[in-house]
Amino acid sequence: MTAHQVTFKIATMCRVLGISASGYYAWRKRAPSRRSRDNIALTRTVRTVHAGSRGTYGAPRVHAELAANDIQASLNRVARVMRAAAIVGISRRKFVVKTVRDGSRQAPDLVDRTFTAHAPNTLWVVDITYISTWMGFLYLAVVLDVFSRRIVGWSMSSTLHVSVVLDALNMALTTRRPRGVIHHSDQGSQYTSIEFGNRCRKAGVRPSMGSVGDAYDNAMAESFFATLECELLDRSSFKTHADTRNAVFDYIEGFYNPQRRHSSLGHHGWTKKPLP
């Protein structure tokens, strides 16, 4: 009624709606209920959590973040508050399976699609993807620790030379110093190269490879790239390689590794930050 009082008189609208004018004015003067005040406060906190996730979290991850900060609210209530405030998370596209083609392996499959680990630095999965920029493609190689879902090594290059995967591996080796870690990849030429194989042997890394052309054999690495595409690449346009490198660095080291909650880990997060 307030929105339409410039066009219609309050008394006229009350008569049409079958309510008394005195009741309407009494309602306007009445203080908000406790539930309404609580929902307003919860909405502010939800907005803070959502903004902190760079606009990516849906209700389950927002709820997990609230619970981690000792803020009591059911998942259904969080979902209702988000709907009312038009706060939405980012949804990934469905996983697409590539055509399966049998082929011989340069290394045995030590994983057999069992992407679990009971401790850090026991199983790493790796892969390469490309990022489109105004200056042409930029290639990103990552090393992901299965136990924590953290990206423990990564590298970017304008070419698909073996150095891009070597740099990612060397970063992981330097920061983690593993012993006998399984390094699981596809059968791309970079991972089957003599230079890469020599580096693995020297570092005591155990190479593992899935079958040719089967995305499920490296599903966890594919899943990270789908998340990266959904939460960063699809929402950005990169003019230069430098802009792309900075954005990927900020996403991996500023959000994905230290903050993002992972559904596969029960929405586990790495830090507990106080919320206003």
LINBELGI-V364492 format. One record per residue. N is the residue number from 1. RES is the residue in three letters. D_FIRST is the distance of its C-alpha to the first C-alpha in Angstrom with 2 decimals. Layout:
[[N:RES:D_FIRST] [N:RES:D_FIRST]]
//
This chain:
[[1:MET:0.00] [2:THR:3.78] [3:ALA:5.36] [4:HIS:5.23] [5:GLN:6.04] [6:VAL:9.50] [7:THR:9.95] [8:PHE:8.61] [9:LYS:9.16] [10:ILE:7.20] [11:ALA:10.30] [12:THR:10.30] [13:MET:7.11] [14:CYS:8.59] [15:ARG:11.86] [16:VAL:11.20] [17:LEU:9.97] [18:GLY:12.83] [19:ILE:11.68] [20:SER:12.85] [21:ALA:11.25] [22:SER:13.86] [23:GLY:13.03] [24:TYR:9.41] [25:TYR:11.08] [26:ALA:13.91] [27:TRP:12.04] [28:ARG:10.78] [29:LYS:14.46] [30:ARG:15.96] [31:ALA:17.93] [32:PRO:17.55] [33:SER:20.04] [34:ARG:23.40] [35:ARG:22.78] [36:SER:19.67] [37:ARG:21.80] [38:ASP:24.66] [39:ASN:22.73] [40:ILE:21.59] [41:ALA:25.27] [42:LEU:26.54] [43:THR:24.43] [44:ARG:25.97] [45:THR:29.39] [46:VAL:28.95] [47:ARG:28.07] [48:THR:31.27] [49:VAL:33.36] [50:HIS:32.06] [51:ALA:32.78] [52:GLY:36.16] [53:SER:36.99] [54:ARG:36.41] [55:GLY:33.47] [56:THR:35.74] [57:TYR:35.04] [58:GLY:33.16] [59:ALA:32.14] [60:PRO:35.80] [61:ARG:37.10] [62:VAL:34.12] [63:HIS:34.66] [64:ALA:38.37] [65:GLU:37.80] [66:LEU:35.61] [67:ALA:38.29] [68:ALA:40.99] [69:ASN:39.29] [70:ASP:38.97] [71:ILE:35.19] [72:GLN:34.50] [73:ALA:31.95] [74:SER:32.66] [75:LEU:32.80] [76:ASN:30.10] [77:ARG:27.72] [78:VAL:28.58] [79:ALA:27.95] [80:ARG:24.47] [81:VAL:23.58] [82:MET:25.04] [83:ARG:23.17] [84:ALA:19.77] [85:ALA:20.81] [86:ALA:22.48] [87:ILE:25.83] [88:VAL:28.69] [89:GLY:32.45] [90:ILE:35.21] [91:SER:37.04] [92:ARG:40.66] [93:ARG:42.07] [94:LYS:44.29] [95:PHE:47.86] [96:VAL:50.25] [97:VAL:53.82] [98:LYS:56.53] [99:THR:59.52] [100:VAL:62.10] [101:ARG:65.53] [102:ASP:68.41] [103:GLY:70.54] [104:SER:72.91] [105:ARG:71.66] [106:GLN:73.04] [107:ALA:72.06] [108:PRO:71.47] [109:ASP:68.03] [110:LEU:67.86] [111:VAL:64.21] [112:ASP:64.09] [113:ARG:60.27] [114:THR:60.11] [115:PHE:57.83] [116:THR:58.14] [117:ALA:59.81] [118:HIS:60.52] [119:ALA:61.02] [120:PRO:60.26] [121:ASN:62.62] [122:THR:64.04] [123:LEU:62.23] [124:TRP:60.76] [125:VAL:59.24] [126:VAL:59.29] [127:ASP:58.28] [128:ILE:57.69] [129:THR:54.79] [130:TYR:54.16] [131:ILE:51.32] [132:SER:50.75] [133:THR:50.63] [134:TRP:51.10] [135:MET:54.66] [136:GLY:55.44] [137:PHE:55.39] [138:LEU:55.59] [139:TYR:56.86] [140:LEU:55.70] [141:ALA:57.96] [142:VAL:56.77] [143:VAL:58.41] [144:LEU:56.13] [145:ASP:57.21] [146:VAL:56.44] [147:PHE:56.34] [148:SER:53.59] [149:ARG:52.08] [150:ARG:52.71] [151:ILE:54.01] [152:VAL:57.32] [153:GLY:58.69] [154:TRP:57.43] [155:SER:58.68] [156:MET:57.67] [157:SER:59.98] [158:SER:60.03] [159:THR:62.75] [160:LEU:63.40] [161:HIS:66.62] [162:VAL:67.60] [163:SER:66.91] [164:VAL:63.13] [165:VAL:63.63] [166:LEU:66.45] [167:ASP:64.31] [168:ALA:61.54] [169:LEU:64.20] [170:ASN:65.92] [171:MET:62.68] [172:ALA:62.16] [173:LEU:65.80] [174:THR:65.67] [175:THR:62.53] [176:ARG:63.30] [177:ARG:67.12] [178:PRO:67.16] [179:ARG:70.21] [180:GLY:70.64] [181:VAL:67.04] [182:ILE:66.41] [183:HIS:65.06] [184:HIS:63.48] [185:SER:62.88] [186:ASP:63.11] [187:GLN:66.31] [188:GLY:65.34] [189:SER:68.27] [190:GLN:67.18] [191:TYR:67.42] [192:THR:70.67] [193:SER:72.39] [194:ILE:75.57] [195:GLU:74.17] [196:PHE:71.17] [197:GLY:73.40] [198:ASN:75.79] [199:ARG:73.00] [200:CYS:71.87] [201:ARG:75.42] [202:LYS:76.04] [203:ALA:72.89] [204:GLY:73.52] [205:VAL:70.42] [206:ARG:70.64] [207:PRO:69.38] [208:SER:67.64] [209:MET:66.47] [210:GLY:64.57] [211:SER:65.66] [212:VAL:65.25] [213:GLY:61.96] [214:ASP:60.28] [215:ALA:56.95] [216:TYR:56.89] [217:ASP:60.02] [218:ASN:58.07] [219:ALA:54.58] [220:MET:53.55] [221:ALA:54.32] [222:GLU:52.52] [223:SER:49.51] [224:PHE:49.41] [225:PHE:49.51] [226:ALA:46.65] [227:THR:44.61] [228:LEU:45.68] [229:GLU:44.72] [230:CYS:41.28] [231:GLU:40.38] [232:LEU:42.14] [233:LEU:43.91] [234:ASP:41.21] [235:ARG:38.78] [236:SER:41.30] [237:SER:43.58] [238:PHE:46.88] [239:LYS:48.90] [240:THR:51.96] [241:HIS:53.85] [242:ALA:53.37] [243:ASP:49.57] [244:THR:49.88] [245:ARG:52.24] [246:ASN:50.01] [247:ALA:46.93] [248:VAL:48.91] [249:PHE:50.48] [250:ASP:47.12] [251:TYR:45.75] [252:ILE:48.84] [253:GLU:49.88] [254:GLY:46.54] [255:PHE:44.34] [256:TYR:46.10] [257:ASN:49.10] [258:PRO:47.80] [259:GLN:44.22] [260:ARG:43.11] [261:ARG:42.86] [262:HIS:44.81] [263:SER:43.82] [264:SER:47.51] [265:LEU:48.17] [266:GLY:45.40] [267:HIS:43.03] [268:HIS:45.61] [269:GLY:45.01] [270:TRP:47.62] [271:THR:46.01] [272:LYS:43.84] [273:LYS:41.70] [274:PRO:39.64] [275:LEU:35.91] [276:PRO:33.69]]
//
